[in-house]
Amino acid sequence: MHRSRHGEGRGPSQRQLKVGELVRRAVSDVLMRGDLHDPELDRFSITVSEARMSPDLRHAEIFVMPLGGAGEEEVVALLDRNRQELRRAVTREVKLKFSPDLRFRLDRSFDRMDETRRLLADDRVRRDLDDDEDAEDPDADDDREAR
């Protein structure tokens, strides 16, 4: 059976992770220094949380979130508008064979984290978690009997 070089279900390679982190830092540094000549973009403080590289390192998905979460869609649109200038700045900082095409996405991991916290704080879930801890701890039954 033929196996694909970039197998399905496998995570990113070490090279993808390393280059992704270099690209993330470069984009973050460019935005922090204000190297882009777009006054509309200067209004926002943007967090660059992750850069996912394609297996051939020609495409980078950049996950961003404006500080405070206000103007999310506007930030992505502004970054898309300044994509070429950002790409040139990243190319100057990260020496690669090919300059990666940058694609900007909103980072929804913060929303998922908040939802997870909300679910774990729910009384029904806490009750179930407490029951599981008691079942794993044999001394818990002794403590109950002593009361």
N, CA and C atoms as an extended XYZ file, in Angstrom:
441
Properties=species:S:1:pos:R:3:atomname:S:1:resname:S:1:resid:I:1 pbc="F F F"
N         0.846       -1.170        0.000 N   MET     1
C         0.000        0.000        0.000 CA  MET     1
C         0.895        1.238        0.000 C   MET     1
N         0.551        2.224       -0.791 N   HIS     2
C         1.316        3.460       -0.906 CA  HIS     2
C         0.979        4.392        0.239 C   HIS     2
N         2.019        4.915        0.872 N   ARG     3
C         1.796        5.869        1.954 CA  ARG     3
C         2.221        7.251        1.497 C   ARG     3
N         1.412        8.222        1.813 N   SER     4
C         1.712        9.601        1.468 CA  SER     4
C         2.900       10.092        2.284 C   SER     4
N         3.714       10.919        1.681 N   ARG     5
C         4.869       11.482        2.378 CA  ARG     5
C         4.413       12.344        3.561 C   ARG     5
N         3.342       13.057        3.353 N   HIS     6
C         2.775       13.889        4.420 CA  HIS     6
C         1.511       13.198        4.897 C   HIS     6
N         1.701       12.148        5.673 N   GLY     7
C         0.613       11.267        6.063 CA  GLY     7
C        -0.548       11.956        6.736 C   GLY     7
N        -1.723       11.441        6.450 N   GLU     8
C        -2.935       11.940        7.081 CA  GLU     8
C        -2.906       11.580        8.556 C   GLU     8
N        -3.356       12.490        9.386 N   GLY     9
C        -3.458       12.205       10.800 CA  GLY     9
C        -2.191       12.481       11.585 C   GLY     9
N        -1.096       12.698       10.893 N   ARG    10
C         0.143       13.026       11.591 CA  ARG    10
C         0.190       14.521       11.848 C   ARG    10
N         0.845       14.897       12.903 N   GLY    11
C         0.985       16.306       13.225 CA  GLY    11
C         2.083       16.954       12.393 C   GLY    11
N         2.329       18.209       12.644 N   PRO    12
C         3.368       18.915       11.895 CA  PRO    12
C         4.754       18.382       12.241 C   PRO    12
N         5.655       18.498       11.268 N   SER    13
C         7.035       18.052       11.483 CA  SER    13
C         7.762       19.045       12.387 C   SER    13
N         8.915       18.644       12.865 N   GLN    14
C         9.722       19.537       13.691 CA  GLN    14
C        10.106       20.792       12.909 C   GLN    14
N        10.401       20.623       11.627 N   ARG    15
C        10.761       21.773       10.786 CA  ARG    15
C         9.583       22.741       10.661 C   ARG    15
N         8.383       22.215       10.442 N   GLN    16
C         7.197       23.069       10.364 CA  GLN    16
C         7.004       23.843       11.663 C   GLN    16
N         7.171       23.178       12.793 N   LEU    17
C         6.997       23.834       14.086 CA  LEU    17
C         8.050       24.929       14.287 C   LEU    17
N         9.289       24.617       13.937 N   LYS    18
C        10.376       25.577       14.126 CA  LYS    18
C        10.198       26.798       13.226 C   LYS    18
N         9.914       26.572       11.956 N   VAL    19
C         9.719       27.686       11.028 CA  VAL    19
C         8.461       28.471       11.406 C   VAL    19
N         7.417       27.775       11.839 N   GLY    20
C         6.201       28.448       12.278 CA  GLY    20
C         6.469       29.399       13.423 C   GLY    20
N         7.288       28.973       14.378 N   GLU    21
C         7.617       29.833       15.515 CA  GLU    21
C         8.456       31.033       15.056 C   GLU    21
N         9.373       30.818       14.122 N   LEU    22
C        10.173       31.932       13.596 CA  LEU    22
C         9.284       32.952       12.876 C   LEU    22
N         8.340       32.456       12.098 N   VAL    23
C         7.423       33.345       11.373 CA  VAL    23
C         6.516       34.074       12.364 C   VAL    23
N         6.028       33.370       13.373 N   ARG    24
C         5.179       34.004       14.387 CA  ARG    24
C         5.909       35.151       15.070 C   ARG    24
N         7.142       34.890       15.471 N   ARG    25
C         7.937       35.936       16.124 CA  ARG    25
C         8.188       37.114       15.195 C   ARG    25
N         8.491       36.817       13.927 N   ALA    26
C         8.768       37.888       12.971 CA  ALA    26
C         7.535       38.765       12.764 C   ALA    26
N         6.366       38.158       12.578 N   VAL    27
C         5.133       38.928       12.402 CA  VAL    27
C         4.844       39.738       13.659 C   VAL    27
N         5.003       39.118       14.814 N   SER    28
C         4.763       39.806       16.077 CA  SER    28
C         5.697       41.005       16.238 C   SER    28
N         6.970       40.811       15.921 N   ASP    29
C         7.944       41.904       16.029 CA  ASP    29
C         7.617       43.053       15.086 C   ASP    29
N         7.242       42.734       13.866 N   VAL    30
C         6.897       43.770       12.880 CA  VAL    30
C         5.700       44.577       13.374 C   VAL    30
N         4.694       43.900       13.891 N   LEU    31
C         3.510       44.600       14.395 CA  LEU    31
C         3.831       45.411       15.650 C   LEU    31
N         4.676       44.869       16.515 N   MET    32
C         5.023       45.559       17.748 CA  MET    32
C         5.827       46.836       17.453 C   MET    32
N         6.752       46.745       16.514 N   ARG    33
C         7.573       47.912       16.172 CA  ARG    33
C         6.810       48.949       15.363 C   ARG    33
N         5.690       48.555       14.774 N   GLY    34
C         4.929       49.482       13.943 CA  GLY    34
C         5.587       49.727       12.593 C   GLY    34
N         6.245       48.701       12.044 N   ASP    35
C         6.934       48.828       10.767 CA  ASP    35
C         5.985       49.002        9.584 C   ASP    35
N         4.730       48.635        9.752 N   LEU    36
C         3.759       48.796        8.671 CA  LEU    36
C         3.286       50.240        8.643 C   LEU    36
N         3.113       50.761        7.471 N   HIS    37
C         2.720       52.160        7.326 CA  HIS    37
C         1.216       52.263        7.104 C   HIS    37
N         0.470       51.795        8.102 N   ASP    38
C        -0.985       51.830        8.039 CA  ASP    38
C        -1.496       52.382        9.372 C   ASP    38
N        -1.918       53.654        9.383 N   PRO    39
C        -2.378       54.250       10.643 CA  PRO    39
C        -3.585       53.527       11.244 C   PRO    39
N        -4.419       52.912       10.408 N   GLU    40
C        -5.584       52.178       10.936 CA  GLU    40
C        -5.138       50.970       11.745 C   GLU    40
N        -4.081       50.311       11.291 N   LEU    41
C        -3.573       49.134       11.990 CA  LEU    41
C        -2.866       49.520       13.286 C   LEU    41
N        -2.311       50.737       13.330 N   ASP    42
C        -1.626       51.209       14.535 CA  ASP    42
C        -2.580       51.401       15.714 C   ASP    42
N        -3.875       51.477       15.441 N   ARG    43
C        -4.858       51.657       16.523 CA  ARG    43
C        -5.012       50.414       17.377 C   ARG    43
N        -4.586       49.277       16.863 N   PHE    44
C        -4.815       47.999       17.546 CA  PHE    44
C        -3.528       47.433       18.115 C   PHE    44
N        -3.661       46.808       19.265 N   SER    45
C        -2.588       45.995       19.820 CA  SER    45
C        -2.974       44.549       19.511 C   SER    45
N        -2.146       43.870       18.732 N   ILE    46
C        -2.511       42.559       18.199 CA  ILE    46
C        -1.618       41.479       18.788 C   ILE    46
N        -2.246       40.408       19.252 N   THR    47
C        -1.530       39.238       19.745 CA  THR    47
C        -1.431       38.230       18.614 C   THR    47
N        -0.219       37.783       18.324 N   VAL    48
C         0.009       36.739       17.323 CA  VAL    48
C         0.289       35.466       18.107 C   VAL    48
N        -0.691       34.567       18.142 N   SER    49
C        -0.582       33.409       19.025 CA  SER    49
C         0.067       32.200       18.368 C   SER    49
N        -0.066       32.063       17.047 N   GLU    50
C         0.462       30.863       16.403 CA  GLU    50
C         0.623       31.107       14.909 C   GLU    50
N         1.592       30.408       14.334 N   ALA    51
C         1.757       30.376       12.880 CA  ALA    51
C         1.903       28.910       12.492 C   ALA    51
N         0.979       28.420       11.679 N   ARG    52
C         1.021       27.025       11.218 CA  ARG    52
C         1.518       27.013        9.776 C   ARG    52
N         2.579       26.271        9.563 N   MET    53
C         3.185       26.206        8.244 CA  MET    53
C         2.669       24.987        7.486 C   MET    53
N         2.535       25.151        6.173 N   SER    54
C         2.192       24.013        5.325 CA  SER    54
C         3.418       23.108        5.240 C   SER    54
N         3.247       21.843        4.841 N   PRO    55
C         4.401       20.931        4.768 CA  PRO    55
C         5.526       21.434        3.856 C   PRO    55
N         5.191       22.169        2.797 N   ASP    56
C         6.232       22.685        1.904 CA  ASP    56
C         6.760       24.051        2.342 C   ASP    56
N         6.268       24.574        3.461 N   LEU    57
C         6.681       25.851        4.060 CA  LEU    57
C         6.393       27.057        3.169 C   LEU    57
N         5.480       26.922        2.219 N   ARG    58
C         5.150       28.034        1.325 CA  ARG    58
C         3.934       28.836        1.787 C   ARG    58
N         3.197       28.298        2.744 N   HIS    59
C         1.999       28.976        3.249 CA  HIS    59
C         2.036       28.975        4.771 C   HIS    59
N         1.656       30.101        5.336 N   ALA    60
C         1.595       30.210        6.797 CA  ALA    60
C         0.225       30.726        7.186 C   ALA    60
N        -0.423       29.995        8.078 N   GLU    61
C        -1.681       30.448        8.654 CA  GLU    61
C        -1.336       31.124        9.965 C   GLU    61
N        -1.598       32.428       10.047 N   ILE    62
C        -1.233       33.213       11.215 CA  ILE    62
C        -2.497       33.464       12.037 C   ILE    62
N        -2.478       33.022       13.292 N   PHE    63
C        -3.627       33.198       14.181 CA  PHE    63
C        -3.405       34.429       15.048 C   PHE    63
N        -4.338       35.362       14.954 N   VAL    64
C        -4.211       36.651       15.642 CA  VAL    64
C        -5.466       36.955       16.440 C   VAL    64
N        -5.295       37.856       17.425 N   MET    65
C        -6.420       38.328       18.214 CA  MET    65
C        -6.081       39.727       18.709 C   MET    65
N        -6.970       40.703       18.458 N   PRO    66
C        -6.711       42.038       19.001 CA  PRO    66
C        -6.867       42.020       20.517 C   PRO    66
N        -6.052       42.811       21.183 N   LEU    67
C        -6.108       42.890       22.634 CA  LEU    67
C        -7.494       43.367       23.059 C   LEU    67
N        -8.122       42.636       23.937 N   GLY    68
C        -9.462       42.975       24.387 CA  GLY    68
C       -10.552       42.401       23.496 C   GLY    68
N       -10.187       41.856       22.348 N   GLY    69
C       -11.157       41.227       21.455 CA  GLY    69
C       -12.011       42.174       20.641 C   GLY    69
N       -11.794       43.483       20.749 N   ALA    70
C       -12.615       44.440       19.996 CA  ALA    70
C       -12.064       44.603       18.579 C   ALA    70
N       -12.951       44.590       17.601 N   GLY    71
C       -12.560       44.816       16.213 CA  GLY    71
C       -11.881       43.635       15.562 C   GLY    71
N       -12.296       42.431       15.910 N   GLU    72
C       -11.644       41.224       15.398 CA  GLU    72
C       -11.639       41.153       13.876 C   GLU    72
N       -12.818       41.295       13.283 N   GLU    73
C       -12.926       41.181       11.827 CA  GLU    73
C       -12.158       42.302       11.132 C   GLU    73
N       -12.187       43.489       11.722 N   GLU    74
C       -11.473       44.632       11.143 CA  GLU    74
C        -9.966       44.387       11.152 C   GLU    74
N        -9.463       43.799       12.224 N   VAL    75
C        -8.029       43.513       12.320 CA  VAL    75
C        -7.604       42.531       11.239 C   VAL    75
N        -8.372       41.469       11.049 N   VAL    76
C        -8.038       40.485       10.018 CA  VAL    76
C        -8.066       41.143        8.638 C   VAL    76
N        -9.059       41.988        8.388 N   ALA    77
C        -9.145       42.684        7.101 CA  ALA    77
C        -7.949       43.613        6.898 C   ALA    77
N        -7.543       44.324        7.940 N   LEU    78
C        -6.381       45.222        7.839 CA  LEU    78
C        -5.090       44.438        7.608 C   LEU    78
N        -4.942       43.318        8.288 N   LEU    79
C        -3.755       42.494        8.076 CA  LEU    79
C        -3.734       41.923        6.663 C   LEU    79
N        -4.895       41.497        6.169 N   ASP    80
C        -4.977       41.008        4.785 CA  ASP    80
C        -4.604       42.116        3.801 C   ASP    80
N        -5.045       43.316        4.089 N   ARG    81
C        -4.741       44.447        3.212 CA  ARG    81
C        -3.232       44.737        3.182 C   ARG    81
N        -2.558       44.508        4.286 N   ASN    82
C        -1.115       44.753        4.394 CA  ASN    82
C        -0.287       43.479        4.253 C   ASN    82
N        -0.874       42.455        3.682 N   ARG    83
C        -0.239       41.135        3.581 CA  ARG    83
C         1.120       41.180        2.881 C   ARG    83
N         1.200       41.875        1.747 N   GLN    84
C         2.446       41.891        0.985 CA  GLN    84
C         3.568       42.601        1.740 C   GLN    84
N         3.237       43.712        2.389 N   GLU    85
C         4.244       44.428        3.166 CA  GLU    85
C         4.716       43.573        4.353 C   GLU    85
N         3.784       42.882        4.996 N   LEU    86
C         4.144       41.972        6.084 CA  LEU    86
C         5.001       40.822        5.570 C   LEU    86
N         4.659       40.313        4.415 N   ARG    87
C         5.419       39.209        3.825 CA  ARG    87
C         6.860       39.629        3.556 C   ARG    87
N         7.044       40.834        3.016 N   ARG    88
C         8.404       41.327        2.763 CA  ARG    88
C         9.175       41.490        4.077 C   ARG    88
N         8.501       42.004        5.103 N   ALA    89
C         9.163       42.193        6.401 CA  ALA    89
C         9.552       40.850        7.015 C   ALA    89
N         8.697       39.861        6.899 N   VAL    90
C         8.999       38.523        7.425 CA  VAL    90
C        10.170       37.922        6.648 C   VAL    90
N        10.192       38.115        5.346 N   THR    91
C        11.267       37.583        4.511 CA  THR    91
C        12.618       38.185        4.901 C   THR    91
N        12.626       39.460        5.267 N   ARG    92
C        13.876       40.092        5.700 CA  ARG    92
C        14.385       39.486        7.007 C   ARG    92
N        13.465       39.099        7.895 N   GLU    93
C        13.863       38.590        9.206 CA  GLU    93
C        14.113       37.088        9.245 C   GLU    93
N        13.377       36.323        8.443 N   VAL    94
C        13.487       34.863        8.445 CA  VAL    94
C        14.009       34.440        7.079 C   VAL    94
N        15.193       33.864        7.069 N   LYS    95
C        15.818       33.448        5.811 CA  LYS    95
C        15.317       32.058        5.431 C   LYS    95
N        14.468       32.025        4.404 N   LEU    96
C        13.924       30.768        3.900 CA  LEU    96
C        14.115       30.714        2.388 C   LEU    96
N        14.032       29.526        1.838 N   LYS    97
C        14.148       29.366        0.390 CA  LYS    97
C        13.007       30.086       -0.320 C   LYS    97
N        11.803       29.962        0.231 N   PHE    98
C        10.624       30.619       -0.325 CA  PHE    98
C        10.006       31.518        0.733 C   PHE    98
N         9.504       32.644        0.305 N   SER    99
C         8.796       33.537        1.213 CA  SER    99
C         7.373       33.010        1.368 C   SER    99
N         6.960       32.673        2.590 N   PRO   100
C         5.630       32.073        2.759 CA  PRO   100
C         4.507       33.083        2.521 C   PRO   100
N         3.446       32.588        1.913 N   ASP   101
C         2.227       33.369        1.745 CA  ASP   101
C         1.524       33.397        3.102 C   ASP   101
N         1.170       34.579        3.563 N   LEU   102
C         0.573       34.722        4.889 CA  LEU   102
C        -0.949       34.779        4.780 C   LEU   102
N        -1.605       33.974        5.589 N   ARG   103
C        -3.069       33.972        5.660 CA  ARG   103
C        -3.454       34.199        7.115 C   ARG   103
N        -4.261       35.204        7.348 N   PHE   104
C        -4.600       35.584        8.715 CA  PHE   104
C        -5.952       35.033        9.125 C   PHE   104
N        -6.001       34.476       10.334 N   ARG   105
C        -7.219       33.897       10.899 CA  ARG   105
C        -7.371       34.399       12.335 C   ARG   105
N        -8.616       34.501       12.773 N   LEU   106
C        -8.874       34.835       14.175 CA  LEU   106
C        -8.547       33.626       15.038 C   LEU   106
N        -7.927       33.877       16.160 N   ASP   107
C        -7.606       32.808       17.090 CA  ASP   107
C        -8.794       32.598       18.015 C   ASP   107
N        -9.459       31.487       17.862 N   ARG   108
C       -10.638       31.165       18.668 CA  ARG   108
C       -10.282       30.309       19.879 C   ARG   108
N        -9.012       30.017       20.099 N   SER   109
C        -8.642       29.157       21.227 CA  SER   109
C        -8.983       29.809       22.563 C   SER   109
N        -8.920       31.151       22.627 N   PHE   110
C        -9.281       31.836       23.865 CA  PHE   110
C       -10.767       31.627       24.179 C   PHE   110
N       -11.607       31.669       23.142 N   ASP   111
C       -13.038       31.426       23.326 CA  ASP   111
C       -13.292       30.002       23.804 C   ASP   111
N       -12.572       29.045       23.204 N   ARG   112
C       -12.743       27.645       23.602 CA  ARG   112
C       -12.267       27.428       25.039 C   ARG   112
N       -11.200       28.119       25.423 N   MET   113
C       -10.703       28.004       26.792 CA  MET   113
C       -11.729       28.545       27.786 C   MET   113
N       -12.326       29.694       27.468 N   ASP   114
C       -13.344       30.266       28.344 CA  ASP   114
C       -14.549       29.343       28.460 C   ASP   114
N       -14.954       28.745       27.344 N   GLU   115
C       -16.091       27.821       27.355 CA  GLU   115
C       -15.771       26.585       28.201 C   GLU   115
N       -14.554       26.085       28.085 N   THR   116
C       -14.139       24.929       28.889 CA  THR   116
C       -14.172       25.267       30.368 C   THR   116
N       -13.662       26.437       30.727 N   ARG   117
C       -13.702       26.865       32.135 CA  ARG   117
C       -15.138       26.976       32.631 C   ARG   117
N       -16.010       27.535       31.786 N   ARG   118
C       -17.412       27.680       32.164 CA  ARG   118
C       -18.044       26.309       32.397 C   ARG   118
N       -17.748       25.361       31.512 N   LEU   119
C       -18.306       24.020       31.668 CA  LEU   119
C       -17.787       23.336       32.925 C   LEU   119
N       -16.498       23.483       33.192 N   LEU   120
C       -15.930       22.842       34.380 CA  LEU   120
C       -16.441       23.463       35.670 C   LEU   120
N       -16.875       24.710       35.616 N   ALA   121
C       -17.407       25.376       36.808 CA  ALA   121
C       -18.873       25.025       37.056 C   ALA   121
N       -19.529       24.388       36.106 N   ASP   122
C       -20.928       24.003       36.249 CA  ASP   122
C       -21.067       23.024       37.416 C   ASP   122
N       -22.115       23.190       38.217 N   ASP   123
C       -22.311       22.357       39.409 CA  ASP   123
C       -22.416       20.871       39.077 C   ASP   123
N       -23.106       20.534       37.999 N   ARG   124
C       -23.262       19.122       37.636 CA  ARG   124
C       -21.912       18.494       37.289 C   ARG   124
N       -21.086       19.222       36.571 N   VAL   125
C       -19.775       18.695       36.198 CA  VAL   125
C       -18.889       18.573       37.432 C   VAL   125
N       -18.922       19.573       38.296 N   ARG   126
C       -18.111       19.523       39.517 CA  ARG   126
C       -18.527       18.334       40.384 C   ARG   126
N       -19.844       18.077       40.448 N   ARG   127
C       -20.335       16.934       41.228 CA  ARG   127
C       -19.785       15.634       40.643 C   ARG   127
N       -19.829       15.513       39.312 N   ASP   128
C       -19.319       14.307       38.665 CA  ASP   128
C       -17.818       14.161       38.880 C   ASP   128
N       -17.105       15.264       38.802 N   LEU   129
C       -15.658       15.195       39.025 CA  LEU   129
C       -15.339       14.812       40.463 C   LEU   129
N       -16.090       15.342       41.403 N   ASP   130
C       -15.880       14.990       42.815 CA  ASP   130
C       -16.167       13.509       43.045 C   ASP   130
N       -17.224       12.966       42.390 N   ASP   131
C       -17.545       11.542       42.514 CA  ASP   131
C       -16.416       10.682       41.969 C   ASP   131
N       -15.810       11.092       40.844 N   ASP   132
C       -14.704       10.341       40.250 CA  ASP   132
C       -13.492       10.339       41.172 C   ASP   132
N       -13.212       11.460       41.809 N   GLU   133
C       -12.065       11.542       42.719 CA  GLU   133
C       -12.280       10.645       43.922 C   GLU   133
N       -13.516       10.595       44.432 N   ASP   134
C       -13.820        9.741       45.582 CA  ASP   134
C       -13.673        8.273       45.210 C   ASP   134
N       -14.068        7.904       44.010 N   ALA   135
C       -13.983        6.515       43.577 CA  ALA   135
C       -12.528        6.075       43.439 C   ALA   135
N       -11.633        6.992       43.092 N   GLU   136
C       -10.227        6.651       42.923 CA  GLU   136
C        -9.480        6.627       44.252 C   GLU   136
N        -9.993        7.296       45.266 N   ASP   137
C        -9.313        7.414       46.556 CA  ASP   137
C        -9.964        6.449       47.552 C   ASP   137
N        -9.321        5.305       47.851 N   PRO   138
C        -9.940        4.332       48.779 CA  PRO   138
C       -10.053        4.884       50.188 C   PRO   138
N        -9.219        5.829       50.567 N   ASP   139
C        -9.304        6.404       51.906 CA  ASP   139
C       -10.515        7.315       52.061 C   ASP   139
N       -11.111        7.755       50.959 N   ALA   140
C       -12.266        8.643       51.032 CA  ALA   140
C       -13.440        7.939       51.714 C   ALA   140
N       -13.608        6.611       51.463 N   ASP   141
C       -14.684        5.862       52.097 CA  ASP   141
C       -14.451        5.783       53.612 C   ASP   141
N       -13.211        5.614       54.027 N   ASP   142
C       -12.896        5.561       55.458 CA  ASP   142
C       -13.229        6.882       56.117 C   ASP   142
N       -12.931        7.984       55.416 N   ASP   143
C       -13.218        9.317       55.962 CA  ASP   143
C       -14.714        9.500       56.148 C   ASP   143
N       -15.521        9.006       55.207 N   ARG   144
C       -16.986        9.145       55.300 CA  ARG   144
C       -17.527        8.358       56.484 C   ARG   144
N       -17.000        7.114       56.670 N   GLU   145
C       -17.466        6.254       57.758 CA  GLU   145
C       -17.105        6.840       59.107 C   GLU   145
N       -15.990        7.539       59.206 N   ALA   146
C       -15.547        8.114       60.466 CA  ALA   146
C       -16.445        9.273       60.878 C   ALA   146
N       -17.116        9.912       59.922 N   ARG   147
C       -17.986       11.056       60.232 CA  ARG   147
C       -19.226       10.624       60.845 C   ARG   147
